Amino acid sequence: EEIERETVYPDGKVEKVLKNGCHLIFFPNGTCKKVSSDGKTITITFFNGDVKQVMPDQTVIYYYANAKTTHTTYSDGLEVLQFSNGQIEKHYPDGKKEITFPNQTIKNLFTDGQEESILPDGTIVRIQRDGSKTIEFNNGERELHTPQFKRREYSDGSVRTVYMNGQQETKYVCGRVRIKDKDGNIIMDTKL
């Protein structure tokens, strides 16, 4: 592009005004600032390769060259980080975070301490503040993990509970209940 005028400052800074109205400012350390002709878009290319853009809507896009990571901050406060491995993090103004991993697992971190992960196969894992975990499998089965037990609810309606002492209890839809000790020995079975 043609230069309309060029100014060299005592500190070594050089400003070039192009005929299209753009301003280019070159700093002695290698940093370059470009201001669009309307003054609404600013791009700063730093000496280390980082690039910062301020868009007309005040969205700020910062590219970290060494980490190959882009950090975008929108005017409503939403921040989006895009990593070179494909991971994307969204940080919402209310404190909620959503992370999409390279394998397409999505993890939501809520401000009240709860977590929810949605796996690529449709399985949903929810972790409560107290550490208890609920797993909803894509086949309709569920698992509940607490400090006291792990319980699996099967699609046929039966429920198996394994207690921390190793004891197992299975309740079948027909009403049958079978209890095994920690070694797998049947200690009760109400066959109907």
Secondary structure, DSSP 8 states (H G I E B T S, - for coil): --EEEEEE-TTS-EEEEETTS-EEEE-TTS-EEEE-TTS--EEEE-TTS-EEEE-TT--EEEEETTTTEEEEE-TTS-EEEE-TTS-EEEE-TTS-EEEE-TT--EEEE-TTS-EEEE-TTS-EEEE-TTS-EEEE-TTS-EEEE-SSEEEEE-TTS-EEEEETTS-EEEE-TTS-EEEE-TTS-EEEE---
